[in-house]
Amino acid sequence: LTGAQDGSVRMFEWTRPQQLVCFRQAGNARVTRMYFNSQGNKCGVADGEGFLSIWQVNQTSSNPKPYLSWQCHSKTTSDFAFITSSSLVATSGQSNDNRNVCLWDTLVSSGNSLIHAFTCHDHGATVLQYAPKHQLLISGGRKGCICIFDIRQRQILYTFQAHESAVKALALDPSEDYFVTGSAE
């Protein structure tokens, strides 16, 4: 799966030189993040205008429409994570009201899909990591702050300053004992 500054999203297969599917054409908002769900049957694309779109991967059309597309953040959606069986999605980004980390239910109508919004990360959240064993979300912000959320209780557990500049990367070890942060500095 490839995404570009021009907003295009294309899917390729290892053994074929040409694309299998074009999910989005050029001319859309820049792609900020994309992932497959753990089952590999869905892919999601976040963009610079605050939208998250999700497609079924096994499309027969060469130019399919997303089965779900909604504006998660008023300015930008920078990252997201599929939670559980992909019916729950977490997003990070920047919104006018500082609700910069959100939980969404993809099985209900778009007007009721927001489950919880966390007010955190002045100037926006840049990255997000899900720790399934502990049911935690870890987010990094534009000002170097890290927040850890319990998604079962829907509360912020910890907040600390990890860097002097924007957090650009988060990684979690397979046993979920440690996580690593990387910054713009």
Beta strands, then each sheet from edge to edge (+ up, - down):
strand 1: 2-3
strand 2: 9-11
strand 3: 21-24
strand 4: 31-36
strand 5: 42-47
strand 6: 51-56
strand 7: 68-71
strand 8: 76-83
strand 9: 88-94
strand 10: 99-105
strand 11: 114-119
strand 12: 125-131
strand 13: 136-141
strand 14: 145-150
strand 15: 155-161
strand 16: 167-172
strand 17: 179-183
sheet 1: 1+ 2- 3+
sheet 2: 4+ 5- 6+ 7-
sheet 3: 8+ 9- 10+ 11-
sheet 4: 12+ 13- 14+ 15-
sheet 5: 16+ 17-
end
